[in-house]
Amino acid sequence: MNARPRPGFPARLDRPADAVARPAAAAAPRSAPAATTALQRTLRTAPVPQGLGLDSRTVRLAMVHKLAVQGVKDARVLDAMGRVERHRFVDTALATQAYEDTSLPIGLGQTISKPNVVARMIELLLAGRTEPMGRVLEIGTGCGYQAAVLSLLVNEVYSIERLRGLHDKARQNLRLLRLPNVHLLFGDGMTGFAQGAPYAGIIAAAGGEAVPTAWTEQLAVGGRLVAPVARTAGGPQALLVVDKTPAGLQNTLLEAVHFVPLKSGIA
Ligand code: SAH
């Protein structure tokens, strides 16, 4: 629980916004300019929700500043986190909390991950790469927020969700942004999405006891997977990075995390 008082809006920036929200680096993916242009158009034209009294760009840049202080270093990731309006992905009643470092309910017992966790996982996915990443599979679309952030950083995003209600919600949330490189799929992500394979990256927003073999099979050689895993059913989870090398799979277990469970089947 966060015992500290919530900041008022608009939040004050402690250092210039451009110190952290740099324009997309030269390493931006080939398809990024088109996606970015559509997103920027939306940022300019979409109405800010009524009655919130927040300057969303200012609070978003304060969030980005905090992410940088917390240790997120990749300028590409910070830039993308600064562009996507997280408050549009949560219920209006929760919009004033959208830029705090907290997970929030998105319906059907699921949650949108903390900004810090989203940024950390994407940073891990892209780490060590200067070349644009090709196709990425996201397991667990939820409200579509992470898919929108990914769309600014990789060439193609395939995002799969097992709950029809959330798949529809994500479609609605993303419609306004018109991101041509995001493909939303309804289905059981346990089996991945073979039609889009091989993937340069796979990122899971729900944690099981192990990484399904379908995921590592669908990962390209040279590709990387980032997922929460639990050692025992319902036990504590940790972030797992799997690199698929010509010599085989290399696993690296990192810090503890807390994600909703990975479940089989659709509902
Ligand atoms: N990335 C999301 C986070 C959503 S929470 C966001 O930005 O909002 C994780 C999601 O994983 C939940 O919506 C849950 O329904 C979904 N999920 C769990 N098991 C799944 C599976 N086997 N296939 C697809 N989605 C799954």
Residues whose N, C-alpha, C, O or C-beta is under 5 A from the ligand:
A	BS01	SAH	Q110 T111 I112 S113 I139 G140 T141 G142 C143 G144 Y145 Q146 I160 E161 R162 L163 L166 G187 D188 G189 M190 A205 A206 V260 P261 L262 K263 S264
